[in-house]
Amino acid sequence: MGIRVNGGLSDKTVMIAAAGCDAGRCLADACAQAGARVVVLEQTASRARAVARAWPDMIETLGLNALRPDHCDRLGAVWDATPLDLLLHLQPLRMPRRPGLGA
């Protein structure tokens, strides 16, 4: 899977939740290559670090699950008032049969 992002992301911050799937890794790489500061969220820190290996200077990692309220509280404490330009939530790609997401 290859994703190409054409400019427009320099000095932008992109957060990708559930970034450990193939699409998440490709998106993280493409956004970093386009100059964005990328933050990847994964349930475990080791999975998040695996996504960031290709662009360690451009991709930050957070080991948390964006579907858990207590983890969202922690995310809010970490990010507070830091601007976020784009949020990509890929959990439906990882768990397509999760209740509430359709069949």
C-alpha positions in Angstrom: 0.0 0.0 0.0 1.5 3.4 -1.0 0.1 6.7 0.0 1.3 10.0 -1.4 0.6 13.4 0.2 1.2 16.4 -2.0 2.6 19.2 0.2 0.6 21.4 2.5 1.6 19.6 5.6 4.8 21.5 6.6 4.4 22.9 10.1 1.2 20.9 10.6 0.5 18.4 13.3 -1.2 15.1 12.3 -2.4 12.6 14.9 -3.1 9.0 13.8 -5.1 6.8 16.2 -4.8 3.1 15.8 -1.8 3.7 13.6 -0.4 0.2 13.8 -2.4 -1.1 10.8 -1.0 -1.1 7.3 -2.9 2.1 6.4 -1.7 3.8 9.5 1.9 3.1 8.8 1.6 4.3 5.3 -0.2 7.4 6.3 2.4 8.2 9.0 5.2 7.7 6.5 3.5 9.9 3.9 2.7 12.7 6.3 6.2 12.7 7.8 7.7 12.8 4.3 5.4 15.7 3.5 6.8 17.6 6.4 4.2 17.1 9.1 4.8 16.5 12.7 3.1 13.1 13.2 1.9 11.7 16.4 0.9 8.0 16.4 -1.4 6.5 19.0 -1.4 2.7 19.5 -2.6 0.5 22.4 1.0 -0.3 23.3 4.1 1.9 23.2 6.1 -0.8 21.3 3.5 -0.9 18.5 3.6 2.9 18.3 7.4 2.9 18.2 7.3 0.3 15.3 5.3 2.8 13.2 7.8 5.6 14.0 11.0 3.7 13.1 11.2 5.0 9.5 10.9 8.7 10.6 12.2 9.0 14.2 12.7 12.7 14.0 9.3 13.4 12.5 7.0 10.9 14.3 6.2 11.0 18.0 4.5 8.0 19.8 2.0 7.6 22.5 0.9 4.2 23.8 -2.8 4.6 24.5 -6.2 3.5 23.2 -8.2 6.5 21.9 -11.5 4.6 22.6 -10.9 4.4 26.3 -12.1 7.5 28.3 -9.2 7.2 30.8 -6.7 7.2 28.0 -8.4 10.2 26.4 -8.0 12.0 29.7 -4.3 11.3 29.6 -4.1 12.4 26.0 -5.8 15.7 26.9 -3.3 16.2 29.7 -0.4 15.6 27.4 -1.7 17.7 24.5 -3.6 20.4 26.5 -3.6 23.5 24.2 -1.2 22.2 21.6 -2.8 22.8 18.1 -3.8 19.7 16.2 -4.4 20.2 12.4 -5.6 16.7 11.5 -6.9 13.7 13.4 -7.1 10.4 11.6 -8.9 7.6 13.6 -8.3 4.2 12.0 -9.8 2.0 14.6 -12.7 0.9 12.2 -10.0 -0.5 9.9 -8.5 -2.5 12.7 -11.8 -3.8 14.2 -14.4 -3.7 11.5 -16.9 -5.9 13.4 -16.7 -3.8 16.6 -20.3 -3.0 17.8 -21.6 0.3 16.6 -19.4 0.3 13.5 -21.6 -1.8 11.3 -21.2 -5.3 9.9 
